[in-house]
């Protein structure tokens, strides 16, 4: 995980929050902190390369010490191909079609022993695409959900009612989303065997944050973070 280069001024104190929210894939960033391209279509080729992990301000790429992932692309329900890495380029037909792109990331081995929160993620994007001869590069409409939770340094939250979890979404250099118009979240306490829906959504005045009841004994702490079966519907954006 890396931050933006900066020059520290003598006598000036600065603060920075690392690993805030949930650590999930996102748009890569350049040295100035600007979003880079995460996915595009050129002619009959679709390429994707999101950042392996991000928090609210920082990004990280896959390392060789327990970071693993893969990506798969389907077209009209049929598998186009996949890669044992969290990035790839796929050859596709020219005609318009419905695509599903699924990215998984995971930490394993000894690094996972100390990285105890948010070790695996799975994200699926759905979009339509076709060849446009007069367009050299078409940015893919990839949204990256961003969760803001009141977690402490050990990635836990108090086991009490009325916790609030913020949900926003960002695009990348090839796609600027409009205002969020709809989002759906479900959660599981048993590794994905059964799923639960949160209470009805709050009013717009709530600022995109939802009251939440965390499992566990009241007054204790609950772990917070997605697992390999966490199901998150990609938020819908209104242009």
C-alpha positions in Angstrom: 0.0 0.0 0.0 1.5 3.3 -1.0 0.6 7.0 -0.6 1.3 10.1 -2.7 4.9 11.4 -2.5 5.1 14.6 -0.4 7.6 17.0 1.1 7.4 17.4 4.9 7.8 20.9 6.2 9.8 21.4 9.4 7.6 22.3 12.4 4.4 21.2 10.7 2.4 18.2 11.9 0.4 16.1 9.4 -2.1 13.2 9.9 -3.0 10.5 7.5 -5.5 7.6 7.8 -4.3 4.2 6.4 -6.6 1.2 5.8 -9.7 3.3 6.5 -12.9 1.5 5.6 -12.6 -1.8 3.9 -9.5 -2.7 1.8 -10.9 -3.5 -1.7 -9.9 -3.3 -5.4 -10.2 0.1 -6.9 -8.9 2.5 -9.6 -5.1 2.7 -9.8 -3.6 6.1 -9.2 -0.5 8.0 -10.4 2.1 9.8 -8.3 -0.1 12.8 -8.0 -3.0 10.8 -6.7 -5.1 11.1 -9.9 -7.1 8.1 -11.1 -5.6 6.0 -13.9 -7.3 3.7 -16.5 -8.7 0.5 -14.9 -10.3 -1.1 -18.0 -10.8 -0.3 -21.7 -11.8 -1.7 -25.1 -9.6 -1.2 -28.1 -11.1 -2.6 -31.3 -11.9 -6.3 -30.5 -9.8 -6.5 -27.3 -10.9 -5.8 -23.7 -8.2 -5.2 -21.1 -8.6 -4.8 -17.4 -6.0 -3.9 -14.7 -7.6 -2.5 -11.5 -5.5 -1.7 -8.4 -5.2 -4.9 -6.3 -6.2 -3.2 -3.0 -7.2 0.4 -2.0 -8.5 2.3 1.0 -10.0 5.7 1.0 -6.7 7.5 0.0 -4.1 4.8 -0.9 -3.6 2.1 -3.5 -1.5 -1.1 -3.6 -0.6 -3.7 -6.3 -0.3 -7.4 -6.1 3.0 -8.6 -4.4 4.8 -11.9 -4.4 4.2 -12.5 -0.7 0.7 -14.1 -0.4 -1.3 -11.8 -2.8 -3.2 -13.9 -5.3 -6.2 -13.1 -7.5 -7.8 -13.9 -10.9 -10.2 -12.4 -13.4 -12.8 -13.9 -15.7 -14.8 -12.4 -18.6 -18.2 -13.8 -19.8 -20.1 -12.7 -22.9 -23.9 -13.3 -23.1 -23.5 -15.9 -20.3 -20.6 -17.8 -22.0 -17.1 -17.7 -20.7 -14.7 -15.8 -22.9 -11.6 -16.5 -20.8 -9.8 -16.0 -17.6 -6.4 -15.4 -16.0 -4.6 -16.6 -12.9 -3.7 -12.9 -12.3 -6.0 -10.0 -11.4 -5.5 -8.5 -14.8 -5.7 -9.6 -18.5 -6.6 -8.8 -22.1 -9.4 -10.7 -23.8 -10.3 -11.0 -27.6 -14.0 -10.5 -28.2 -16.4 -10.3 -31.2 -17.3 -6.9 -32.6 -21.0 -7.1 -32.1 -22.9 -5.6 -29.1 -23.2 -8.0 -26.2 -23.8 -8.2 -22.4 -20.5 -8.8 -20.5 -19.8 -9.9 -16.9 -16.3 -9.3 -15.5 -15.4 -11.0 -12.2 -12.3 -10.1 -10.2 -11.2 -12.0 -7.0 -8.4 -11.1 -4.7 -7.0 -12.9 -1.6 -4.2 -12.9 0.9 -2.8 -16.3 1.8 0.0 -17.9 3.8 1.9 -16.2 6.5 0.9 -12.6 5.4 -2.8 -13.6 6.0 -1.9 -14.6 9.5 -1.3 -11.0 10.4 -3.7 -9.4 7.9 -6.7 -10.7 9.7 -9.4 -8.4 8.2 -10.7 -8.3 4.6 -8.4 -11.0 3.3 -10.6 -12.1 0.2 -12.9 -10.1 -2.1 -15.0 -10.8 -5.1 -16.4 -8.1 -7.4 -18.6 -8.6 -10.5 -19.3 -5.8 -13.1 -22.0 -6.1 -15.7 -22.0 -3.9 -18.8 -22.6 -3.9 -22.6 -19.9 -3.3 -25.2 -19.4 -3.3 -28.9 -16.7 -2.4 -31.4 -16.7 1.3 -32.5 -14.3 1.8 -35.4 -14.1 5.5 -34.9 -13.2 5.3 -31.2 -9.6 4.2 -30.4 -10.2 3.5 -26.7 -13.5 2.9 -24.9 -13.3 3.1 -21.1 -15.2 0.3 -19.5 -18.0 1.5 -17.1 -16.5 0.1 -14.0 -17.7 1.3 -10.6 -15.7 0.6 -7.5 -17.8 0.5 -4.3 -16.3 2.2 -1.3 -17.3 1.4 2.2 -16.7 3.7 5.2 -17.1 1.9 8.5 -16.3 3.1 12.1 -13.5 0.5 12.5 -10.6 0.8 14.9 -7.0 -0.1 14.2 -7.7 -3.8 14.5 -10.5 -3.6 11.9 -13.3 -4.2 14.4 -16.5 -2.2 15.3 -18.5 -2.1 18.5 -21.2 -4.8 18.7 -24.1 -2.4 19.2 -27.2 -1.1 17.4 -27.4 1.8 15.0 -23.9 1.6 13.5 -23.7 3.5 10.3 -21.9 2.3 7.2 -21.2 4.7 4.3 -21.4 3.5 0.7 -20.1 5.5 -2.2 -18.6 4.5 -5.6 -15.9 5.9 -7.8 -15.0 5.3 -11.5 -11.5 5.5 -13.1 -9.7 7.6 -15.8 -11.8 6.0 -18.5 -15.2 6.4 -16.9 -16.7 9.1 -14.8 -20.0 7.9 -13.2 -22.9 10.1 -12.6 -24.9 10.5 -9.3 -25.7 7.3 -7.5 -29.3 6.5 -8.0 -29.6 3.0 -6.5 -27.5 0.5 -4.5 -28.2 -2.9 -3.0 -26.3 -4.7 -0.2 -26.8 -8.1 1.4 -24.8 -9.7 4.2 -24.0 -13.2 5.5 -23.0 -14.5 8.9 -22.3 -18.1 7.8 -19.8 -17.8 4.9 -22.5 -17.1 2.2 -24.9 -20.0 3.0 -27.7 -17.6 3.8 -28.1 -13.9 3.0 -29.9 -11.1 4.8 -31.1 -7.7 3.6 -30.6 -4.6 5.6 -33.6 -2.5 6.8 -35.3 -0.2 4.4 -32.9 2.5 3.0 -32.6 5.8 4.8 -33.8 9.1 3.4 -31.5 11.1 1.1 -30.9 13.3 4.2 -28.9 10.5 5.7 -26.1 11.2 3.3 -25.7 7.6 1.9 -25.1 6.1 5.4 -27.3 3.3 6.7 -28.0 2.4 10.4 -26.7 -1.1 11.0 -26.9 -3.7 13.8 -23.7 -5.6 14.2 -23.7 -9.3 15.4 -22.1 -10.2 18.7 -22.6 -9.5 22.4 -23.5 -5.9 23.1 -20.6 -4.0 24.5 -18.0 -6.2 22.7 -16.4 -5.9 19.4 -17.3 -7.3 16.0 -15.0 -8.0 13.1 -15.7 -6.1 9.9 -14.7 -7.0 6.4 -15.8 -8.8 3.2 -15.0 -12.5 2.7 -14.8 -14.5 -0.5 -18.6 -14.9 -0.5 -19.6 -11.4 0.3 -22.2 -10.4 -2.3 -22.2 -6.7 -3.4 -24.4 -5.4 -6.2 -22.6 -2.8 -8.2 -24.3 0.5 -7.5 -26.3 2.1 -10.3 -25.4 5.5 -11.5 -27.6 8.1 -13.1 -25.7 10.1 -15.8 
